[in-house]
Amino acid sequence: MHGVIMKFTWTILNELLGRKHFSNIIQKLTVDETHLTNQQCIAEGLNKYFTSIVDIINSTKLPTPSDNTSQLYTYLRLDESTPYPPMVFKSFSTTEIISIIKSLKTKNSFGYDEISPRILKISANYIFSPLTHICNRVMN
């Protein structure tokens, strides 16, 4: 979330300062080795492409559910009659937690928790025991 807010903030600041204004207008499109620069021709080229894709998708449609309805309902009824076994979670070991931390890509960016993988790796020897405990408590 923090990264999104920062990006949005910089976008607003750059816009206010008149820096780097990007246009969403397509300047050039290549269709069958022909370079189109006229906006009308580009629009027609895109329209032709997307309408042809729809035709291809429609011609290769899978059978509708109504074709296999009786088989589907039979399967679902069988599935209802056999209960699923209870879910059992095994505890994490400190070795697994250390292995997961070591497998992270070392970079400075971070997620919602604002903790970078670099910090996790540097502090792994100090946090693997409490982190293992937290993970096991969450699973229980």
N, C-alpha and C positions, 0 to 999 in steps of 0.2 A: 504494500500500500504506500509506503514511504517513497519508493522509487517512482510510482505513478504520480504522486503529488509533486515531486521534484521536477519531473519531466513536464507536467502541465504548467508549473510555475515558470520554468525556463521558456516554454513556448509563449506564454503571455508576455514575459519580459522582452523576448526577442521581437515579438510582434509590435509591442509598444515602442521599442527602440528602432524599429524599421529594419531589422536584420533578417536575412534569409527568409524571404517569403516564398514558399513553395506553391506551385500551381498544380491543381488536380487535372488540368487539361492535358489530354494526350496529344503530343506534338507530332508523333510519327508512328505508323503501324505498317508492318511488313506482312503482306498476304501473298502467298504463292510467289515469292521473290519480287513482288512489286511493292515499292515504298509509297505509302499513302501519306500525304501531309495535309490535304484538304479535310476540314472537320466533318463535312457531309460524307465524304468517301470513307473516312475512318468509322463513322457511325454505321454506315451501310455494311462495311466489312465486318464489324463486330456483330451486327444484327444477323448477317448471313451465317457467321460461324455459330452463334448460339442457337439459332433455329435449326441448323443442321445437326447439332449435338442432341437436341430434343428428339429429332427423328430417329437418330441412332439409338438412343436410350429406349424410346418407345418400341422400336423393332426388336429389341433384345430383352423385353420384359420377362420377368419370372412369372410362373403361374400365380394367380391370385389365391388368397387363402381359401376361397370357396371351393377350389379344386380339391383340396386335401382336408376339408373340414372334418369329415368323419374320423380320419386318422389322427388329426390333431386332438379332438375331444377324447378319443380312446386313450391316447398317450397321457393327456392331462388327468384323466380319471385314474389310470394306473399309478401315476405319480402321487396323487392324493392319498391313495390307500397305503403306500409305503412311507412311513415317517422317516425323516432324515435323522441321522445320529446326532447327538448333541455335539456342539462345537467345543473342542478342548484346546486350550492354548498352552503351549509349553513356555516355561520361563526363559527369559533371555539370560545369556551368560555374559560376564564381563568381557570375555574373549570376543563374542559376537559384536558387542557394542564397540569395542576398540577397532575391530575389523571394518565395521560400517564407517566409523569416523575416518579411518585411514583411506577408505575407498573414495571419499568425497574429493571432487576436483578442488584444488587449491585456488581460490579466487577471493577477491575482496567484496564482491557483491553479497547481498544478504536477502533473506525472505521476510515474512511478516514479523518474525521474532527479532529482527535486526541484529542477528548473530551471523557473522560470515564463516564459511568453512575454514578459512585460514585461522580464525580465533579458536574454533573447535579443535583443530589439529594441534595448535600450540598448547592448548589447555587440556588435551586428552588425558594425560596422566593424572590430572587433578580432579577431573569430572567424571571419569568412566564409572566409578563405583556409585555415586549418587544418581547418575543418569541411568544406570542399569536398574537401580531400585525404582526410580520414577517410571521407567518403561514397564517394569513388571507390575507395578501398582495399577497402571493404566489398563493393562491387559486383564488383570484380575477384576 
